[in-house]
Amino acid sequence: MVHPFIRRVATLVVAAASCSALLSVVVVGQKQDHAVRKIVTRVEPVYPDLAKRMHVAGVVKVEAVVGANGVVKSTRVLGGNPVLIESATDAVRKWKFEAASAQSTEVLQLTFQVH
């Protein structure tokens, strides 16, 4: 006979595993006072395994300094769940923006959500 607690835990593990495929990452957009630089290459962040297991969702706000050539020079986290921050910043560092006449600072919001 299986203990009821073990049965509940097993059910939760199966449910969590089936729901992990429903997690996604959405880049909400850029927000700043100047004209928006077009994103040429966007690398989607990886949804961290810990966040999946904990059903963590939320927004990570990242400030990116983008060189005139469109390459991200640096990033700074403006807010977000600590479990999601590393994944968001790793992805943004790989993004490429359209070239411009000067360096710019872009504020990006990456939304991690459970479907």
Secondary structure, 3 states (H helix, E strand, C coil): CCCHHHHHHHHHHHHHHHHHCCEEEEEEEECCCCCCCCEEECCCCCCCHHHHHHCCCEEEEEEEEECCCCEEEEEEEEECCHHHHHHHHHHHCCCEECCCCCCEEEEEEEEEEEC
